[in-house]
Amino acid sequence: MAGPTATDAAGRKSYRIDAVARALRVLEALGDNPGIGTTALAEKLGVTKSIAFRLLQTLEEDGYVQRDEERAIYSLGYRIALLGERVGRKGALLQVARPVMDTLRDETGENVNLVAREGTASVAIATREGLHSIRLFAQTGRRGPLHAGGASMVLLAYAEPSIRDRVLEGPLERFSPHTITDPERLREALLLIRSNRYNVAINDLDDGAFSVAAPIQNTAGEIIAGISVAGASARLDEVRRASYIEKVVEAADEISKRLTLS
């Protein structure tokens, strides 16, 4: 297995893990050749039968490969289908959200974030950098809590009761003096978000930053993401606040509408 000090052909450090690469090649081979046996798979991969068998066993245990017991052949498992379904859902969301995010960024000059929930965490799945010279910019892939932040709290407000209970009953980390860490206050805030169908968060996650967010729903009426504009809280006067709320709600509604047509 290549270690972290190995180098590639261009002389750069390589962090490649050969065992992971082999597992991915197994999945690709099974996708191209469903119903293949261990010996044939080993030949295609250029590895020993023993290594091929161990790779298959590992992937089978986690549901990424399934084995036909009678014929001793392998195919892709149910976990691959689940991953594909998730990619499909988020792929459609990203496709329809891109132009709306661009317009929202151009109209406000602020950062625009598209945020989804994974378990009890929020994840920025797409971002647009603001136009101001001084700005706060969240990177795509950034994970955060659900009890602080504009879009994160929107997602918590509309999450199933079991998720809300887990967050409310767990430790509520304080990120700034303005973070809500009292469960009852947080519960009231979530009820207000559901009533308003938007959220304005100021200094609660990143001190000195604001976020105005609204929920995005799919064809079944489920809240699957939140969209927000975010920037330095010093810029959020009453006029901008009212304007941003209107524009964010319109953007969320437009994305929801496009999802029903896609």
C-alpha contacts under 8 A as a table, 3 or more apart, distances in Angstrom:
res1	aa1	res2	aa2	distance
1	M	17	I	6.00
1	M	18	D	5.26
1	M	19	A	7.00
2	A	5	T	7.95
2	A	6	A	5.95
2	A	14	S	7.64
2	A	15	Y	7.13
2	A	16	R	6.23
2	A	17	I	5.97
2	A	18	D	6.54
3	G	6	A	5.52
3	G	14	S	7.68
3	G	15	Y	6.55
3	G	16	R	7.59
3	G	17	I	7.55
4	P	13	K	6.93
4	P	14	S	6.17
4	P	15	Y	4.97
4	P	16	R	7.80
5	T	13	K	5.98
5	T	14	S	6.85
5	T	15	Y	7.67
6	A	13	K	5.71
6	A	14	S	5.37
6	A	15	Y	7.30
7	T	10	A	7.62
7	T	11	G	5.32
7	T	12	R	5.11
7	T	13	K	4.34
7	T	14	S	4.94
8	D	11	G	5.31
8	D	12	R	5.51
8	D	13	K	6.37
8	D	14	S	5.69
9	A	12	R	7.45
16	R	21	A	7.71
17	I	20	V	5.52
17	I	21	A	6.40
18	D	21	A	4.97
18	D	22	R	6.12
19	A	22	R	5.11
19	A	23	A	6.28
20	V	23	A	5.07
20	V	24	L	6.29
21	A	24	L	5.15
21	A	25	R	6.27
22	R	25	R	4.99
22	R	26	V	6.26
22	R	55	L	7.90
23	A	26	V	5.02
23	A	27	L	6.48
23	A	55	L	6.28
23	A	59	L	7.71
24	L	27	L	5.13
24	L	28	E	6.27
25	R	28	E	5.02
25	R	29	A	6.01
25	R	45	L	7.34
26	V	29	A	5.09
26	V	30	L	6.17
26	V	41	L	7.74
26	V	45	L	7.57
26	V	55	L	7.65
26	V	56	L	7.65
27	L	30	L	5.14
27	L	31	G	6.14
27	L	64	Y	7.99
27	L	65	V	7.85
27	L	76	L	6.88
28	E	31	G	5.01
28	E	32	D	6.35
29	A	32	D	5.14
29	A	33	N	5.83
29	A	34	P	7.96
29	A	41	L	7.43
29	A	44	K	7.79
30	L	33	N	4.82
30	L	34	P	4.95
30	L	35	G	7.41
30	L	36	I	7.02
30	L	74	Y	7.29
30	L	75	S	5.64
30	L	76	L	6.10
31	G	34	P	5.89
31	G	75	S	7.45
31	G	76	L	6.61
33	N	36	I	6.04
33	N	75	S	7.97
34	P	74	Y	6.71
34	P	75	S	4.85
34	P	76	L	7.17
35	G	73	I	5.10
35	G	74	Y	4.99
35	G	75	S	5.28
36	I	40	A	6.54
36	I	41	L	6.47
36	I	73	I	5.12
36	I	74	Y	5.49
36	I	75	S	7.13
37	G	40	A	5.51
37	G	41	L	6.10
37	G	72	A	6.32
37	G	73	I	4.44
37	G	74	Y	6.19
38	T	41	L	5.11
38	T	42	A	6.09
38	T	49	K	6.49
38	T	52	A	6.36
38	T	53	F	6.13
38	T	73	I	7.14
38	T	74	Y	7.88
39	T	42	A	5.16
39	T	43	E	6.39
39	T	49	K	5.77
39	T	52	A	7.94
40	A	43	E	5.16
40	A	44	K	6.34
41	L	44	K	5.09
41	L	45	L	6.20
41	L	52	A	6.92
42	A	45	L	5.19
42	A	46	G	5.81
42	A	47	V	5.14
42	A	48	T	5.79
42	A	49	K	5.28
42	A	51	I	7.77
42	A	52	A	5.38
43	E	46	G	5.04
43	E	47	V	6.58
43	E	48	T	7.73
47	V	51	I	6.42
47	V	52	A	6.62
48	T	51	I	5.34
48	T	52	A	6.35
49	K	52	A	5.07
49	K	53	F	6.05
50	S	53	F	5.15
50	S	54	R	6.28
51	I	54	R	5.15
51	I	55	L	6.20
52	A	55	L	5.18
52	A	56	L	6.15
53	F	56	L	5.09
53	F	57	Q	6.08
54	R	57	Q	5.04
54	R	58	T	6.17
55	L	58	T	5.23
55	L	59	L	6.26
56	L	59	L	5.20
56	L	60	E	5.91
56	L	65	V	6.89
57	Q	60	E	5.02
57	Q	61	E	6.16
58	T	61	E	5.31
58	T	62	D	6.75
59	L	62	D	5.36
59	L	63	G	6.32
59	L	64	Y	5.13
59	L	65	V	5.38
60	E	63	G	5.06
60	E	64	Y	5.67
60	E	65	V	4.37
60	E	66	Q	5.60
60	E	67	R	7.35
60	E	77	G	7.44
61	E	64	Y	7.71
61	E	65	V	7.85
62	D	65	V	7.72
62	D	79	R	7.88
63	G	66	Q	6.79
63	G	77	G	5.43
63	G	78	Y	6.06
63	G	79	R	5.37
63	G	80	I	7.98
64	Y	76	L	6.01
64	Y	77	G	4.42
64	Y	78	Y	6.34
64	Y	79	R	5.05
64	Y	80	I	5.71
65	V	74	Y	6.72
65	V	75	S	5.78
65	V	76	L	4.53
65	V	77	G	4.08
65	V	78	Y	7.57
66	Q	74	Y	5.70
66	Q	75	S	5.42
66	Q	76	L	5.92
66	Q	77	G	4.79
66	Q	78	Y	7.85
67	R	72	A	6.48
67	R	73	I	5.74
67	R	74	Y	4.54
67	R	75	S	6.54
68	D	71	R	5.67
68	D	72	A	5.37
68	D	73	I	5.32
68	D	74	Y	6.19
69	E	72	A	5.22
69	E	73	I	7.44
76	L	80	I	6.68
77	G	80	I	5.83
77	G	81	A	7.24
78	Y	81	A	5.15
78	Y	82	L	6.45
79	R	82	L	5.00
79	R	83	L	6.25
80	I	83	L	5.15
80	I	84	G	6.14
81	A	84	G	5.01
81	A	85	E	6.14
82	L	85	E	5.09
82	L	86	R	6.34
83	L	86	R	5.15
83	L	87	V	6.22
84	G	87	V	5.09
84	G	88	G	6.06
85	E	88	G	5.02
85	E	89	R	6.26
86	R	89	R	5.20
86	R	90	K	6.22
87	V	90	K	5.25
87	V	91	G	5.57
88	G	91	G	4.91
88	G	92	A	6.17
89	R	92	A	5.42
89	R	93	L	6.38
90	K	93	L	4.89
90	K	94	L	6.00
91	G	94	L	5.18
91	G	95	Q	6.13
92	A	95	Q	5.13
92	A	96	V	6.34
92	A	259	L	7.28
92	A	262	S	7.43
93	L	96	V	5.51
93	L	97	A	5.90
93	L	255	I	7.82
93	L	259	L	6.85
94	L	97	A	5.06
94	L	98	R	6.04
94	L	126	A	7.40
95	Q	98	R	5.78
96	V	99	P	6.91
96	V	100	V	7.46
96	V	255	I	6.28
96	V	258	R	6.31
96	V	259	L	6.81
96	V	262	S	7.99
97	A	100	V	5.27
97	A	101	M	5.96
97	A	255	I	5.73
98	R	101	M	5.20
98	R	102	D	6.25
99	P	102	D	5.00
99	P	103	T	6.24
100	V	103	T	5.17
100	V	104	L	6.15
100	V	251	A	6.22
100	V	254	E	7.52
100	V	255	I	7.04
101	M	104	L	5.06
101	M	105	R	6.08
101	M	112	V	6.36
101	M	113	N	7.88
101	M	128	R	6.95
101	M	251	A	7.61
102	D	105	R	5.19
102	D	106	D	6.19
102	D	128	R	7.00
103	T	106	D	5.09
103	T	107	E	6.06
104	L	107	E	5.16
104	L	108	T	6.11
104	L	109	G	7.96
104	L	112	V	7.13
104	L	229	V	7.88
104	L	247	K	7.13
104	L	248	V	7.47
104	L	251	A	7.09
105	R	108	T	5.38
105	R	109	G	5.21
105	R	110	E	5.66
105	R	111	N	6.28
105	R	112	V	5.87
105	R	128	R	6.72
105	R	129	E	7.62
105	R	130	G	6.33
105	R	131	L	7.84
105	R	229	V	7.64
106	D	109	G	5.35
106	D	110	E	7.90
106	D	131	L	7.84
108	T	229	V	7.88
108	T	244	Y	7.28
109	G	130	G	5.21
109	G	131	L	4.83
109	G	132	H	6.37
110	E	129	E	7.19
110	E	130	G	4.20
110	E	131	L	6.27
110	E	132	H	6.98
110	E	135	R	7.81
110	E	229	V	5.91
110	E	230	A	5.87
110	E	231	G	5.76
111	N	127	T	7.28
111	N	128	R	5.62
111	N	129	E	4.81
111	N	130	G	4.08
111	N	131	L	7.72
111	N	135	R	7.73
111	N	136	L	7.47
111	N	137	F	6.42
111	N	229	V	5.45
111	N	230	A	5.12
111	N	231	G	6.16
112	V	127	T	5.61
112	V	128	R	4.97
112	V	129	E	6.71
112	V	130	G	7.15
112	V	227	I	7.19
112	V	228	S	5.57
112	V	229	V	4.53
112	V	230	A	6.31
113	N	124	A	6.50
113	N	125	I	7.78
113	N	126	A	6.00
113	N	127	T	4.50
113	N	128	R	6.48
113	N	138	A	7.63
113	N	227	I	5.67
113	N	228	S	5.25
113	N	229	V	6.47
113	N	230	A	7.64
114	L	124	A	5.78
114	L	125	I	5.76
114	L	126	A	5.09
114	L	127	T	6.15
114	L	225	A	6.94
114	L	226	G	5.90
114	L	227	I	4.64
114	L	228	S	6.67
115	V	122	S	6.55
115	V	123	V	5.49
115	V	124	A	4.39
115	V	125	I	5.63
115	V	126	A	7.19
115	V	151	A	6.35
115	V	152	S	7.21
115	V	225	A	5.51
115	V	226	G	5.19
115	V	227	I	6.25
116	A	122	S	5.76
116	A	123	V	5.39
116	A	124	A	6.50
116	A	125	I	6.68
116	A	152	S	7.96
116	A	155	L	7.38
116	A	224	I	6.47
116	A	225	A	4.49
116	A	226	G	6.48
117	R	120	T	7.06
117	R	121	A	5.86
117	R	122	S	4.51
117	R	123	V	6.06
117	R	152	S	7.70
117	R	155	L	6.63
117	R	224	I	7.59
117	R	225	A	7.02
118	E	121	A	5.38
118	E	122	S	6.02
118	E	123	V	6.93
119	G	122	S	7.98
119	G	163	I	7.48
120	T	145	P	7.16
120	T	146	L	6.49
120	T	163	I	6.63
120	T	166	R	7.81
120	T	167	V	6.88
121	A	143	R	6.48
121	A	144	G	5.66
121	A	145	P	5.04
121	A	146	L	5.65
122	S	143	R	5.46
122	S	144	G	5.03
122	S	145	P	5.88
122	S	146	L	5.93
122	S	152	S	5.75
122	S	155	L	7.95
123	V	140	T	7.91
123	V	141	G	5.84
123	V	142	R	5.61
123	V	143	R	4.48
123	V	144	G	6.40
124	A	127	T	7.08
124	A	138	A	7.62
124	A	139	Q	7.21
124	A	140	T	5.16
124	A	141	G	5.15
124	A	142	R	5.39
124	A	143	R	6.64
125	I	140	T	5.45
125	I	141	G	5.79
126	A	140	T	5.36
126	A	141	G	7.83
127	T	138	A	7.14
127	T	139	Q	6.85
127	T	140	T	5.96
129	E	137	F	6.23
130	G	135	R	6.77
130	G	137	F	7.56
130	G	231	G	7.89
131	L	135	R	7.98
132	H	135	R	5.92
134	I	232	A	7.86
135	R	231	G	5.87
135	R	232	A	6.31
136	L	209	A	7.33
136	L	230	A	7.63
136	L	231	G	5.65
136	L	232	A	6.70
137	F	231	G	7.80
138	A	142	R	6.75
139	Q	142	R	5.65
144	G	152	S	7.65
145	P	148	A	6.14
145	P	149	G	7.86
145	P	152	S	6.86
146	L	149	G	7.35
146	L	152	S	4.69
146	L	153	M	5.43
146	L	155	L	7.16
146	L	156	L	5.75
146	L	167	V	7.54
147	H	152	S	6.71
147	H	153	M	5.47
147	H	156	L	7.07
147	H	167	V	7.41
147	H	172	L	7.22
147	H	180	I	7.29
147	H	186	L	7.46
148	A	152	S	6.31
148	A	153	M	5.92
148	A	179	T	6.38
148	A	180	I	7.27
148	A	201	A	7.72
148	A	204	D	5.90
148	A	205	L	5.36
149	G	152	S	5.26
149	G	153	M	5.99
149	G	201	A	5.84
149	G	204	D	6.41
149	G	205	L	5.37
149	G	211	S	6.62
150	G	153	M	5.67
150	G	154	V	6.55
150	G	199	N	5.71
150	G	200	V	5.90
150	G	201	A	4.98
150	G	210	F	7.73
150	G	211	S	4.84
150	G	212	V	5.58
150	G	213	A	5.19
150	G	228	S	6.80
151	A	154	V	4.94
151	A	155	L	6.27
151	A	199	N	7.36
151	A	211	S	7.54
151	A	212	V	7.48
151	A	213	A	5.02
151	A	214	A	6.76
151	A	215	P	7.61
151	A	225	A	7.96
151	A	226	G	5.05
151	A	227	I	6.24
151	A	228	S	6.04
152	S	155	L	5.18
152	S	156	L	6.31
152	S	226	G	7.50
153	M	156	L	4.88
153	M	157	A	5.97
153	M	190	L	7.09
153	M	199	N	7.48
154	V	157	A	5.07
154	V	158	Y	6.44
154	V	190	L	7.53
154	V	193	I	6.62
154	V	194	R	7.86
154	V	198	Y	7.05
154	V	199	N	6.48
154	V	213	A	7.08
154	V	214	A	6.69
154	V	215	P	6.33
154	V	226	G	6.66
155	L	158	Y	5.33
155	L	159	A	5.89
155	L	215	P	7.24
155	L	223	I	7.32
155	L	224	I	7.80
155	L	225	A	6.73
155	L	226	G	6.59
156	L	159	A	4.98
156	L	163	I	7.57
156	L	164	R	6.18
156	L	190	L	7.37
157	A	164	R	7.42
157	A	190	L	4.77
157	A	191	L	6.95
157	A	193	I	6.61
157	A	194	R	6.32
158	Y	194	R	7.12
158	Y	223	I	6.44
159	A	163	I	6.14
159	A	164	R	6.35
159	A	223	I	7.73
160	E	163	I	5.59
160	E	164	R	6.57
161	P	164	R	5.04
161	P	165	D	5.99
162	S	165	D	5.13
162	S	166	R	6.21
163	I	166	R	5.15
163	I	167	V	6.37
164	R	167	V	5.26
164	R	168	L	6.04
165	D	168	L	5.03
165	D	169	E	5.80
166	R	169	E	5.27
166	R	170	G	5.90
167	V	170	G	5.20
167	V	171	P	7.56
167	V	172	L	7.42
168	L	171	P	7.69
168	L	172	L	7.39
168	L	183	P	5.39
168	L	186	L	7.63
168	L	187	R	7.66
169	E	183	P	7.37
172	L	180	I	7.76
172	L	181	T	5.09
172	L	182	D	7.63
172	L	183	P	7.99
173	E	181	T	6.72
174	R	177	P	7.22
174	R	179	T	5.49
174	R	180	I	7.37
174	R	181	T	6.39
175	F	178	H	7.86
175	F	179	T	5.97
175	F	204	D	6.69
175	F	205	L	5.45
175	F	206	D	7.00
175	F	207	D	7.95
176	S	179	T	5.44
176	S	203	N	6.95
176	S	204	D	5.73
176	S	205	L	6.35
176	S	206	D	6.91
176	S	207	D	5.93
177	P	204	D	7.22
178	H	202	I	7.77
178	H	203	N	6.03
178	H	204	D	4.65
178	H	205	L	7.94
179	T	203	N	7.63
179	T	204	D	4.31
179	T	205	L	6.50
180	I	183	P	7.89
180	I	185	R	6.89
180	I	186	L	6.05
180	I	204	D	7.38
181	T	185	R	7.79
181	T	186	L	7.14
182	D	185	R	5.38
182	D	186	L	6.15
183	P	186	L	5.01
183	P	187	R	6.06
184	E	187	R	5.01
184	E	188	E	6.30
185	R	188	E	5.14
185	R	189	A	6.20
186	L	189	A	4.97
186	L	190	L	6.20
187	R	190	L	5.17
187	R	191	L	6.37
188	E	191	L	5.12
188	E	192	L	6.33
189	A	192	L	5.10
189	A	193	I	6.32
190	L	193	I	5.04
190	L	194	R	6.35
191	L	194	R	5.19
191	L	195	S	6.22
192	L	195	S	4.95
192	L	196	N	6.07
193	I	196	N	5.15
193	I	197	R	5.47
193	I	198	Y	5.59
193	I	199	N	5.60
194	R	197	R	5.07
194	R	198	Y	7.39
196	N	199	N	7.56
197	R	214	A	6.22
197	R	215	P	6.89
197	R	249	V	7.95
198	Y	212	V	7.34
198	Y	213	A	5.59
198	Y	214	A	4.39
198	Y	215	P	6.95
198	Y	245	I	7.28
198	Y	249	V	6.96
199	N	211	S	7.93
199	N	212	V	5.71
199	N	213	A	5.22
199	N	214	A	6.42
200	V	210	F	7.35
200	V	211	S	5.88
200	V	212	V	4.52
200	V	213	A	6.55
201	A	204	D	6.37
201	A	210	F	5.57
201	A	211	S	5.17
201	A	212	V	6.38
202	I	205	L	7.92
202	I	207	D	7.90
202	I	208	G	7.64
202	I	209	A	6.13
202	I	210	F	4.29
202	I	211	S	6.49
202	I	233	S	6.59
203	N	206	D	5.47
203	N	207	D	4.26
203	N	208	G	5.28
203	N	209	A	5.17
203	N	210	F	5.92
203	N	233	S	7.17
204	D	207	D	6.36
205	L	209	A	7.81
206	D	209	A	5.53
206	D	210	F	7.94
208	G	232	A	5.78
208	G	233	S	5.34
208	G	234	A	7.25
209	A	230	A	7.03
209	A	231	G	5.47
209	A	232	A	4.44
209	A	233	S	4.57
209	A	234	A	7.89
210	F	230	A	5.46
210	F	231	G	5.60
210	F	232	A	6.07
210	F	233	S	4.87
210	F	236	L	7.47
211	S	228	S	6.19
211	S	229	V	5.66
211	S	230	A	4.25
211	S	231	G	6.79
212	V	228	S	5.24
212	V	229	V	5.44
212	V	230	A	6.46
212	V	244	Y	6.81
212	V	245	I	6.36
212	V	248	V	7.13
213	A	226	G	6.41
213	A	227	I	5.42
213	A	228	S	4.02
213	A	229	V	6.63
213	A	245	I	7.51
213	A	248	V	6.28
213	A	249	V	7.57
214	A	226	G	5.57
214	A	227	I	5.71
214	A	228	S	6.59
214	A	248	V	6.18
214	A	249	V	5.50
214	A	252	A	6.03
215	P	223	I	6.22
215	P	224	I	7.71
215	P	225	A	6.08
215	P	226	G	4.47
215	P	227	I	6.60
215	P	249	V	7.85
215	P	252	A	6.09
216	I	223	I	5.53
216	I	224	I	6.03
216	I	225	A	5.19
216	I	226	G	5.48
216	I	227	I	7.20
216	I	252	A	5.19
216	I	253	D	6.75
216	I	255	I	6.79
216	I	256	S	5.45
217	Q	220	A	7.64
217	Q	221	G	5.35
217	Q	222	E	5.06
217	Q	223	I	4.21
217	Q	224	I	5.58
217	Q	225	A	7.09
217	Q	256	S	5.28
218	N	221	G	5.28
218	N	222	E	5.49
218	N	223	I	6.60
218	N	224	I	6.62
218	N	256	S	6.04
218	N	259	L	6.21
218	N	260	T	6.66
219	T	222	E	7.42
219	T	256	S	7.76
219	T	259	L	6.84
219	T	260	T	5.07
223	I	226	G	7.93
226	G	252	A	7.42
227	I	248	V	7.03
227	I	251	A	7.73
227	I	252	A	6.33
228	S	248	V	6.43
229	V	244	Y	7.36
229	V	248	V	7.09
231	G	235	R	7.61
232	A	235	R	5.82
232	A	236	L	7.41
233	S	236	L	5.26
234	A	237	D	7.55
235	R	240	R	7.88
236	L	239	V	7.90
236	L	240	R	5.71
236	L	241	R	5.82
237	D	240	R	5.45
237	D	241	R	6.04
238	E	241	R	4.97
238	E	242	A	6.26
239	V	242	A	5.44
239	V	243	S	6.24
240	R	243	S	4.94
240	R	244	Y	5.79
241	R	244	Y	5.21
241	R	245	I	6.16
242	A	245	I	5.27
242	A	246	E	6.37
243	S	246	E	5.23
243	S	247	K	6.17
244	Y	247	K	5.06
244	Y	248	V	5.86
245	I	248	V	5.30
245	I	249	V	6.09
246	E	249	V	5.36
246	E	250	E	6.18
247	K	250	E	5.06
247	K	251	A	6.09
248	V	251	A	4.98
248	V	252	A	6.13
249	V	252	A	5.13
249	V	253	D	6.13
250	E	253	D	5.11
250	E	254	E	6.05
251	A	254	E	5.03
251	A	255	I	6.23
252	A	255	I	5.26
252	A	256	S	6.15
253	D	256	S	5.03
253	D	257	K	6.04
254	E	257	K	5.02
254	E	258	R	6.17
255	I	258	R	5.07
255	I	259	L	6.14
256	S	259	L	5.14
256	S	260	T	6.61
257	K	260	T	5.37
257	K	261	L	6.74
258	R	261	L	5.09
258	R	262	S	6.12
259	L	262	S	5.15
